[in-house]
Structures are given as C-alpha cells and as structure tokens.
C-alpha cells in the first residue's frame, strides 16, 4: 500500500474521522509474496509449504535469495541468476544440503529490483541489501547484520513537502560468503532489502493539512498528533525473505 494514499489501519479510525484517520501506532498493511511456478491453488500452496516466500512493509520490490556451497561469485553478472540459484543451491525458505568434506563456507546470492510504482506514484530507489545471520551460542541468541550490496547513502526526504532527495539504485545484487561459518553450529540466514527514506502515511496527511509544528495556528482539529514527540514522520520501507537454514 502506498504511504501517500493510506487512509489508516482501520483499527482505531475510519475515513470519517476528523484529522488523522488512525492512531500513530498503526501502519498500512504489509504484503506477502510467494514464488510459485504458476498462479494456481496447488502451486501457491506448494510454494508456501516450502517457505519460498518473502514479506514487505507495503511496497513491491522483487527479491530473489539463494544459498549453497557451490554458488559462483560471478552469479550477478549473468542473466541466469535464478536458474543458477536453483541449480547450484536452495531458494529462500530452504535448508542447505548436507555439507561434505570438500565444502567450504556457504555462499548466499541475493538480488533485488526496485518497486516500479505507477505513473502517479513512482517506486522508491533501493538503498542497500543486508544479510542477517542468526545462531545460538552458549545458550544465547546471537545476530549479525552485514551490508552486502549498496550502502547507507545520503538519501533523505524533506518532511515539509515529502519530496525525496538523493540517489539510490534501481537494482542491487551480491554474492556473500560467510567467512565466520562454524560447521558444528546451527544457523539461519535471511536477506533484508531497504529502500531510501520516505514520508510516513501520517506525515503525508500532516503536510496536506498545512501543519507546521513551529506555528501552533496551523495545527487544526484532528491533526494535533502531527506534532507529538512520538510521531515518526520518516520511514524506510523494506522487504525481508524467509530464512535459509543450516543444520550440522
């Protein structure tokens, strides 16, 4: 769902509400994406059962994620990213195949394409891709986040107008090797795709209503929350894949 067209979560407000249509704690609905061979009931359920799915905070980037022992380092350079990912590894939601004596560290390939958007509401450029690794050590859950493509750039958004600033990427791709891999340790890996910052749904409505928190006379009835200390006017939309699991 586009933040600039959000009319509230529906949990606390409605279209007939004066001012902001919902509580600030709510956001527009996210999306679930299924990688299926075709748009049929059997194919969709099979994809869900193998967990080849990813979620988004509401936008529509396209994301592929594979893991394996033999994924090539140049996988991003060819036109057969997905085909080679299936041939040489497992997709999001899968289990890494058994490790043999010749296997080195696991590699993970991730590719993301920007949400194309529409003529009236173009998609937001991508900022970076991260791979999140999780494991248990001495009975404690551990997590490591690695930027594998793109970077934390200087992109921003003008909260007075909700106009985005700065550059981003149309697509990003990377093959990452876990050099800290421990063969005897259970682990999981998932990819996270971050877009450039944009205005939150509430800030779009505050701007449309002409609210200037420095000028109390502009804060009309129903828009008082625009200037609350806990109001977060900027968000960073994202996608996150199902994990790929490693079991010794």
N, C-alpha and C positions, 0 to 999 in steps of 0.2 A: 504493500500500500504506500502511495506517495505521501510523504510527510506534509507537503503543502496542500494536500486535499483531504487531510484527516479531519473527521468530524467527531472525534472522541472514541474512546474504547467501548463505551456503552455500559460500563459497569456502574457509573455514577451519574452520567449526564445523558443528554439527548440533543437532537437538533433544535429542540425548542428551548433549550437552556439559554438564559441571558448571559452573554460573555463567553468565556471558555466553556466548551461543551462537556468537559470531563475533568476529573481530578488530575493533578500533575503527576501522580504516581503511575498513571496508565500510559501506555504507548499503543500505536496502531499495531494490528496483528502481524505476526511474522508469517513466513512461508516455509513449507516443506517441499523438497524436491526429490524426485525418485528417478534413478537411472534405469529405465526399463527398455526392453527391446521394441515394444510397441505399446500403444495406448489401449490395452485390453485389461480386463479384470485379472486374468490369470498372470499376465506379465507383470502388472503392477504389484500384485500380492507376492509374486516370486522375488521381485526386487526388494520389497520391504522385509521379507524373510531373510534375505542375505544381507540386509542392512546397507545396501548400496544407495544411501540417501544423504542429503545434507539439508541444513536449515539456513534461513536468512532472517534478518531483522525486519524484512519487509520489501527490500529491493530484489532485483532479479539478475544478479551476476551468474555466469555459468562457471562451474568449478569441477575439475577432474582431479582425483588424488589416487595415486598408486604406491604400493610398497613392495619391495622384493630384494632378493640377494643379487640379482643379475641385471638390474635396470642400468641402462647405459647413461653415461654422463652427458652425452650429446642429445638426449631424448627431446629436448626443447627445440632443437634446430630442424628437425624433420617435420613432415606433415602427417606422420602416423603416431602421434603421441598416445592416443587412446588405444589403438590397435597394438602397439608395442607394450603399452602398460598391461593390457590383459595377457599378452603372450608371455611376458617376462616376469610378471608379478601378480599382485592381487589388488582389486579396487577398494575404495573406502568401504568400511564395514567388514572386511575380510580378515582372515588370520594368515600371518606369514607362514609359508610352508616350512616343514622341518629343516633345521639347519644341519648341514653336513660339514665334514672336516675342511672342505675347500671353501666354504662360505666365509666371507669377510664380514665387515659391518653392513647392516641393512641400509638400503638407499630408498628414498621417498621422492616421488615425482609429483609436482603439483602445478596446475595450470588454471588460470582464471581469466575470464573475459568480462569486461565492464557491462553492466546493465545498459542495453541500448536506449531505454526510455522511450519517449514518444516525441512527436514534433513540438508539442506544447510543454513537455517536461522531460528534457534530456537526462540521461543517466549520469551519475556522478563518476568521475575517473577513479581508478584504483590507486591506493597509496602504497600498500605492501601486502605481502603474504607471510604468515608466520606458521611454523610447525610447533605444536605443543606436545611435549613428551611427558608422560606420567609414569611413575613407578613407586613401589613401596620399599623403603629402606629402614631397617631396624624398627619395623612396625609403624613407621610414619610415612604418610603420603608425601611424595616429592613431585615437583613440576618444574619443567624448564621450557622457556619460550624462546624460539630462535627466529629472527627475521631472515628469510631465505630468498626473498625477491622484493624489489622496490626498496623503499626506505621511509623513515619518518620525515616527510618533507615539510616545506613551509606553507603548505596549503592551509587556507583558513576560510572563514565566512564572515561577512560583515553583518553583525546581528541587528544593525539599524535598518538594513534593507534586505537581508537574507541572500545577498549576492555572493556567490563563491569566488574565492581568489586563489591563484596559484595553479600549478600544473599537476597532472597525475598521469597515470598510464591507462591506455585502452585495454591492454592485456599484460599479464605477468606470467612467468614460468620459471621453474627452477628444479634441479635435481639435487637433493641434500643427502649427505652421508652422515650417519650418527657415529662419530668417532669416539664417543664415550659409551658405546654399546657394551653391555655386560651379558655374555651368553647365558649365564645362570639366573638371570633376573627377569621376572615378568615385566612387561612394559606395554604401553599403548601410545599411539601417535595419531594426532589429527591436525588438519590444516585449518587455518583461520585467515580469511581474506578481509582486509579493511579498506573501506572507501575513504576518500577525502572528507573532511568535516562538512556538515551541512546544518541548517537550522532545524530544530525540533519542531514538531507539529504545533506546539503551543506558541513558540516564538513567531511562526508564520502568522498566526492569528493575532498575536500582540502587535506585530508590525502593521498588519492590515487595519487594525483598530487605531493606529496612530499613537500607541502608547510610548511615552518617553519617561522612563523611570526617574530622570533628573527633573522632570516637570510634573508635579503632582496633579496639575489641572488637566493633563491628558489621560489620566487613569480613570476611565469611565466605569460605570457599574458592570460587574461581572468580570472585569479584567484586572482586579487587584492582585491576583496570583502572579501576573506577569513580573511583578517586582518583588516577589517573596525571595528571601535569601536562599531557599532550597530549590528555586526554579533553575533548571539547567537548560539554557537556550540553545546549546550546540550538542549535536550527537555525531556519532561516527558509525554509519551503517556497516553491517558485516555479514559474512557467511561463515559457517563452520561445518566441517564434514563429520560423518561418522568416523570413529577411530579405526585404525588398523592395529591388530593385536599381535603381540609376540608372546608365546609361551615356550619355555625351555623344553 
